[in-house]
């Protein structure tokens, strides 16, 4: 039995190539469409791509930090259940 088409190495390589081509086309489209910038830095070539990447990276790092703050032990609810059973 063959593996699912999404986990085959050839398919993964093709998807990465298509993904990179779409990203490059999106950045290259800035040559065709003039940005309506509010600030001078927004007029720089590729600013939107860099800004989007940095914003996404900041969200991932923030989510990891929140996860560390909210993390509980694996047996967190087991202790509460044991305590209720001991009382009742």
N, C-alpha and C positions, 0 to 999 in steps of 0.2 A: 504494500500500500504506500502510495506516495504521500509525502507531507503536504500540508495545506499550502496553497500557492503563495501566501503571504510570508511564509517562513523559509522559502527556498532562497539560497544565496543569490541566484541570478535575479530573482524578482526584487530582492532587497537592493541590490546594486542598481537596477533600473529605476526603482523608486527614488533612490538618492540622487541619481542623475537628473531625473525629471524635477525633483524638488529644487535642486540647485539651479536648473535652467529657469524655472518659474521665478525664483528669487532674483536671479540676474536680470531677467526681463522686467521685473517690477522696478528694480533700481534703475535700469537703463531707460525706462519709460520717462524718467525725470528729464531727459533730453528733449522729449517730445512735448511734454506738458510743463509749462512754467509754474512753479509753486507760488501760491499766494501767501507770502510770508508775513508774519506779524513782527518777527525779529530778524535781525541780519543773519544770525547763525542758521536759521531755517532755510536760507537760500543756498547753502553749501550742498554740493552734490552728495547724495547718499545720506543726508542727515536723518531723514525719516527712518531709514533702515537701521542705522546705528542707534537712534533714540528708541525705536521699538525693541531692539534686541536688549538694550540696557534696562529698559522698563520691565521686560519679561524676566530677565535675570534677577532684578531686584525683587520681583514678586515671588520667584522661586526661593530666594534666600530668606525673604520675610516669612514665607510659609514654613520653611524648615525651622526658623527660630520660634515661631508660634507653636509648631509641633513639639519642640523641646520643652516649652513652657507647659503645655497641656498634657504631656505624656504621662501615663499611669502604668503601674506594674501590670504584668499579664494576669495576675491573680487578684486584681483590684476588686472586682465584683464578687469573687469567691469569698473574700474575707467578710464582706457585708452580708452575704447569704449565710455564712457560718454564724455570724453574730446574731442574726435574726432567729436562726434555728436554736441557738443556745438559750435565748430569752424565752422562746415560745415552746 
